[in-house]
Amino acid sequence: MKEQRQVVDVDTESTKPKHYVFVLLNKFSVLSFASALDSLRIANRMSGRELYSWSLIGEGGDLAHCSAGTSFKLAGDLGELSRDDTVLICGGVDVQQATTKRLLSWLRREARKGIKIGGLCTGAFTLAKAGLLDGKRATIHWENSDSFTEEFDEVELTKSVFLIDGNRMTTAGGTSSIDLMLKIIADDFGEELANAVADQMIYSTIRTDQDTQRLSVPTRIGVRHPKLSQVIQMMERNIEEPISPSILAKDVGMSTRQLERLFRRYLNRSPKRYYMELRLQKARNLLMQTDMTVINVALACGFASPSHFSKCYRAHYNTTPYRERGAQAGRTSD
């Protein structure tokens, strides 16, 4: 693709480019990282000026391995930064293991300088672990939201595509990095440049922090039935204390039998079965992504006893919660 070298005039008194430090964690997401980096590169090209500069660092200072297995050469280890730098923690798979004590100590030290710090994809976990999101609003990839909520109750987690709260920034992963960077570019140098960058990326729908990251319930399940969607939303919001099918039906103006037929017709399972699958899915996420005990996972997912939880889990996943936790620990140590 041939890009025009200069299409946007930018008024700025500063001749020094704004510097971004990308911290690549082990198994980081390439899409989230590249979306942010290329937004800055294109901003430079479309303005004909070096508005932004960047460097890639990480623990060890040698190579960083992304979740797709590709290695990236780093410019250096975790070192001293300038107060004017902006740090972006690039997370991905197994962010808990990638968030080391050394990384946390470095982040806390640099944060005391007043540096702007952001987390891309699951990078919000690392920021929260360092205590840098306490009392702030944040977002993270929807797959990690359950475990994040359980561990960091001092952070107001949202479902937004991205969020900027003071000098902290978080994104939900994937292309949401583009939305964050377009917002930053617009704030720094104007909407015209941000729109020019979006056009170069063939990014026709720019999202704001008011947009949510997941598809709507009708889109996800492939069914556009308002009452069915309403019931599923109620189920998803009430995992820890499940609501009986009779109450769910009453709340949407149906009989229990009508609700049963609705689920059978569109989802080929009973409301009770569907609800159980939602709870077990959350339980599996918590087992895989947190250090919560199996008992606490069971309680968080609406199971009154560990034995009942284990029985249901085994029937659905063909393994026990304890073995699932053990298998995850084995994969992590590999």
C-alpha positions, 0 to 999 in steps of 0.5 A: 500500500502506497501512503501519501507522505503529507496530507495533514498540517499539524500545529505544534510548538514542540520539536521533540517527539512524544516517546512511547515505551512498549513493554512486551510481556511473554506471550503478548498479543501481536494484534494489540501491540501492532495496532497501537504501534502502527497508529503512531507510525502512520501519524508520523507519515501523514503529518510528514513529521516525527510526532511520535517515537517509540522503543520496545523493552522487556525483562532481560532486554533480549527477545520477547515472544508473542502468543503466536510464537514469533520473537521480537528483538528488544531495545533494552531491559527494564530501565530508567525512563523519562518523566515525559515517556508514556509506557504501554504494557502489552499483555496477552496469554497467561498474563499472570505468569508474565507479571513478575515481581521485578516487573511490578517493582519497576512499574511502581517505581516509574509510576512514582514519577507521574508517568502515563502508563497504559495496559493493552489487552490483558496488560490491565492485569499487570497495572492492577497487580501493581496497584496502579488502577486502585480507585480508577475505571478500567477495562480488560479483554472480556475473557479475563473480566471474571478473574479480574473482578474477583481479584481486584475489587478496588478497580471499577471494571467496565466493558468499554473498548478502552478507557482513559482515567487520569494518567492510566489507560487500558484497552480490551485487546485486539483492534481496541488499541487503534481506538485508544491511539486515535483518541490520543492522536486527536487530543495531541494534534487534532481530529483531522490527523486522527481521521487521516490515520483511520483512513489509512488503516481502512478503519471506518468505524472509530469507537469511543470509550462509550462503546462496549467490547462484546457483541450483543447477545442476539449477535452472539447466539445468532437469534434475534428474539427480545425476550430470549436476549433479555433472559440471557442478559439476566443470567449473565448478570446473576452467576453467583446467585442464580435466579430460578427459571420461574422468576426469569420467566415472570420478569419477561412476562412469560410462563415457565413453560413458554420460556422452556419452549423458547430455549428449546426452539432456539438453543436446543436446551432448557433454560436450566441447562443453558444457565448451568453452562454459563456458570461452568464457563465462568468457573473454568475461567476462574480456575484457569486464570486465578489462584482462587481455591476450588471452594471459592470458585464454586461459591462465586459461580452459584454452587452451594457445595464443592461436591455438587460443583465437582459433579456438574463440572465433570459431567460437562468438561469430563474432568474435575475442577481439581484436575483442571487446576492441576493441568493448568499448573502443568501447562504454565510450568512448561 
